[in-house]
Amino acid sequence: MKNKQIAEFRLEDGTTFLVEVDEPESHAIQRVALPSGKTVLKAQKSLEQALENLEPVASAIVSKLRNMNTPASEVEVKLGLKLTVDAGAVFASIGSEVDYEICLKWNKDSIK
């Protein structure tokens, strides 16, 4: 089990927030001091930059599901995400599999 560390992430508007992350394998990660004097890891990407890498995957899943022979009335895709200080946002996994859930719903009027 990896040790946990506190990391500072920022939004593009400059707002910062703290996240508990696995301790990175790289020792080249910058540390920053909080007003309390405690040092934390500094994420290399903003949250928005990290999520940009995931958007094409989520879009591809939703696009494929919308183009089914009998499209669902509702499509819900849940993706497990994990924030890391070096890679940004990655799909969370259990073992070697990516963790996501897809829910499709049809109402009676949409089924022909």
N, C-alpha and C positions, 0 to 999 in steps of 0.2 A: 504494500500500500504506500502510495506517495504521500509525502508530507504536504500539508496545506500551508499556503502563504496568502497574505492579503495583497491585492494588486489594485492600483489606481487606473481606472479607465476614464476617458474623457469623451464628451459629446462634441460635435463640431462647433457648438456655440460656446465651448470653453468650460461648461459644467463638468465637474469630475465626480465620480462615485467609486466606491470600493466594492470589490468582489473577492470572494474566497476562491482561489485557484490551486491546482496542483503545482508544486514547486517545479519550475522549469528545469530541463536538463542542461540548458545552456547557462553558462555563468556570465555571459555578456549582457545580461539584462540590467538595465539601469534601475537604481533605487532612488526614491525621492523621500524627503522628510515631510511629514504631516505637521500641522501647527502644534500638535501635542509633542512633537519631537520623535515620535515613532517613525521608523522607515518602512516603506512598502515598495513592492515591485511596481514599475511603471510600464503599462501596456505600450507596445510599439505602434499600435494603430488606434484610431478613434473607433468607437462602437459602430458608427456608420460605415467606416472603411472596412471593418471586419465583416459586417453583414452583407456588403456588396458581393463578396465571394459566394454567399449562399443564395442570393436572389435568383441566379439563373437556374439553379437546381430546383428550387421551389416553383418557379415559373414553368419549368418543363413538366413537372409532376402535374400541376393544375391544368396546363394546356392539354396534356395527354388525356386526362380524365374528362375534360370538357368535350373532347372529340370522340367519345364513345358512341357506339351505334344507338344506344338509348341513354342520352346524357342524364345524369342525375339532376334532381331539382336543387339539391344542395351538395356542395363538396366541402369537406373540412379536412385539412391536412395538418397534422401535428408533427413537428420536427423537434427532436431532442437536440438542443444546442449546448455547447460547452465553450466558455470563454477561456482563452489562454493568453498569457502575456506576450508570447512570441508569435503564435500563429493567428491570433485574433479569435474569430468564432469558427468553430468546427462542429460537424455533426457529432453528437454524443453517441457512444457505442457501448454495447454490452457484449463482452467477448470480442468477436471480430465482425459483428453485424451492426449496421447502422440502425439506430432506434428511431422509428417514425410510425405514425398511425394515420391511416386514411379512413374517413367515414363518408360513405355515399348514401344519400337519402333520395327516394323518389316519392312524389305524392301521386295519388291515383290519377289525376288529370294528365300527368306527364307521360304515363305508360300507355302505349297504343297497341 
